[in-house]
């Protein structure tokens, strides 16, 4: 059986690093992984993780998902070398938290360029060939905050909502081409993005120039997030591999939540949205 050609983004750390490493070390060597990172100066961790198979089952390439020239170079180069891309995995992401009225337009655009327009442009680049072959999978790592809102993370959450809307809509027409879309929706994951968010929450909570209510809520939210049980990136990588890649016809959505957090499923089933709002208001109102 021919190995699957997998193009990935965001592979320098976190979920992307874990997923690229898992696929590259697949015991049956079922994958050829093109692992992309925004800058080759960030390849050290990935190189160390895949050293024994580098150049065999995985290669590392530079690609900024906000740069159309980078996208064209990597996609066209992959087509020339392998003739196809069987799987696209969109993982690269950018987060931002803080007082909503202080988020600048520039920062909003940065987040949407990485989290929304990057995956869309990359998907547009691989779709014609997938349609021609009537085969392919496109996996996008979203977030639980792409389904239910989180206070003081409005821009990050709305970027994930936007990506989910695009890929859910896209999935319908692509079924006739035998192309499957997967949205992977983890709850909290212990990555650099989560650590940065916690630092930003703490910094904003100590800013005495903002409203006391906001400071108290930011402080409570930071404690709430820190107390939440986290996934490791390896857990999410395993879910991507087993739920999306190992299944011929995977479903659209893949919620990845820590065991014991059944209240999340209950909130997602509430069409009014009031259960989620009530739960979060209670959480951030604690002193």
N, C-alpha and C positions, 0 to 999 in steps of 0.2 A: 504494500500500500504506500502510495506517495505521501511524503511528509507534508503537513499543512504549513503554508507560509503565513506567518503571523506578524503583522506590523503593529507596533505598540508605541504609545507616547507616555511621557512622564516616568521614565525608568531610572532616574538617578536616585530615588529614595522612596520610602513608604510603600504603598500598594503596588506601584509600578515596578519597583525594584524586586519586591517579593514575587510578583507574578512572572516577570521576565526570568527570574532565577528558577522558579518552579518549572516553567515550560522548557527552559534550556536544559535542565537536568532530568527531564522526563525519562524514566527507565527504558521506555520503548523507543525513544528518540523519534517521537511522532511529529515534532515541530521544528521548523526553521524560523528562528525569532530575529526580527529586525527591531532592536530596542533603541528607541530614540530618546535623546536628552536635549535640553535647550542649549547647552554649551558643553564642549568636550572637556572643559576644565572640571566638570562635575561627574566624570565617569569613574572615579576611583573606587567608590563603593561597589558599583556594578561590576567593574573589572575583577575586583577581589572575589565577588560572589560567584562569578562564572568562569574563573580563570582556566579551569581544566577543560572547559568545552568552548572557550572563546575561539571563533573562527571555524567551529565545527557545527554546532547547533544554534549559535547566536552570534550576531554582529552588532556593533554599537555605531550609531550614526547621529549626527547633529541634526535636529529639526526643531525650530521654533514654530509652534502651531499657529501663531499669529502672523507668520510670514508666508505668503503664497508661493514665493520663490523656493523657500525651503521645502514646502509641501510637494511642489512639483518635482524638485530634484530627487527627493527620497522616493516618492511614488513611482516616478518614471524609471529611476535606477533599479528599483525592485522588479518592475515589470520586465525590464531588459534582462536582468539576471535570472529571474525565476519564471517569468511568463505569466505570473498571476499573483494575487493576494487573496488568500482564502479567508483570513480573519483579520479584522481591524479591531484593536482594543484601545479605546480613548480613555486615558487615565489622567493625563496632565491636568492640573487644577490649581486654582489660586483662591485664597480665602481673604475675607476682610470682615472685621467686626468693629463695633463702636457706635457712638451716638449717631443716629441716622441723619440728622440735619447737618452734621459736620462732614459727611463723606463727600469728597469732591467729585465732580464729573469725570476728571481724569482717572481717578481710582475706580469709579464705576465702570468706565470703558475698559480699563485694564482687566478687570474681573470678567466682564462679559466677553471680551476678545479671547481670553484663554478658555473659559468654561463653556461658552456657547458657540461663538463663531469659529473657533479653532476646530472643534469636533465636526461642525457642519461642513466647513471647507474641506477637511480631510475626507469626510464621507463622500462629498461630491467628487473628489478626485478618484476614489476607488470604485464608485458605483458603476460607471459604464462598463468596466471589464467584468465586474461581478454579474451584471445583468446579461452581458453577452454569454457568459458561461452558465447562467441560470444556477448560480451557486455562490454562497458566501455567508459570513456571519459578521455582524457589527455589534461589538460589546462596548457600552459606555458606562463608566463608573460614575454614578450619580451620588445620592446621599439621602438619608432619611429626611434631611431638610429640603429635599426636592419634592417631598410629599406633604410635610407639615412644617409650618413656619417656626422660626426660632427668633426671639427678640434680640435686638442689637446685632443680628446677622442677616439683616433684610436683603442686602445686595447679594451676598453669597447665596442665600436661599432662593432668591428670585432668579438667579442665573441657573441654578439647578432645576427650578420649575420650568424655565424656558427650554433647557436642553431636553427635559422629559417630554414636554409638549411636542417638540420637533421630532424626536425619535419615535414616540408613540404614533404620531401621525404618519411618519414615514413607513413604519412597519406594516401598515395595512396594504399599501400598494405593492410592497416588496414580497409579500407572501406568494404572489403569482409568479415571481421570479425565483422562488426557492431560496430567498435570502432572509435570514432571521436576524431580528434586532433583539438585543438583551439590554435591559437597564438594571444594573446592580446597585442596590440601595443600602449601604451599610449605615448602622448607627455609629456611635463614636468609635474612632479608630486611633490607636496610639501612634500618631505620626507627627512630623514636624509642624504640619498645618494646625493640628489640635493644640500643640504646645504653644505655638505662636498666638493662637486665639486666646488661650488662657492668660498669656502675658499681656495681651492687649486689653482684655476685660479688666485685669487688675490695675493696669495703668489708667484706664478711663475712670475706674471707681475711685482712684486717688486724686482725680482732677476736681479741685474745689471751685472751679469756674462754672461747672455745670449744675443743673438742678439737683437738689438733695435726693429727690425721688429717684432720678436716674442713677445717682451714685449708689444708693442703697440697692437698687435692683441689679445693677451691674455686679456689685459685690456678691449678692446672693446668687446670681446666675453663675458666677465663676465658681462658687462653692458647690453649686448643684452639678455643674459639668465635671468638676474634679471628682465628685463622689460617684459619678456614673461608671459602671463597669465598662471597660473598653475591649474591643477586639484588638488583636495584633494584625499587622498587615498580612502575615502568613495565612491567617484564617480567611481573610477576604480573597487572597490569591487562590486558596483551595476551592472556595465557592465559585469563583470565576471559572476555574478549570473543570470542576465536576458538574456544575449546573449548566454552563453555557457551551463549553468546548467538547465535553464528553457525551453530550446529548445531540442526537441528529436534529431534532426539532424542538429546541428549547422554548419555554414560554417567554413572554415579554419582560415581566418584572420579577426581580429576585431580591426580596427583602432579607437583609442579613442583620439580625438583632441578637444581642446577648441573651442567653437562656434566662428565663425568669422575668423578662420585660414584656409580659403579655399585654400590658396596658397599651402598648404601641399599636398592636393589632386592633384593639378596641377603639382607639382614637381614629385609626384609618377607616374604620367602618362607620363612623359618625358623620352623616352627610351634612349636619349643621355646622360642624367645626367647633362647637362650643365645648366639647370635652377637652380638646387640645388646648384651647385658650384658657379654660378654667384651670387645667393642670399646671400650665406654665405661669399663669398669674399667681397661683398659690406658691409655686416654687420660687419665684423671684421676689415675693413679698415677705419672705422669711428674713428676720433680722439676725 
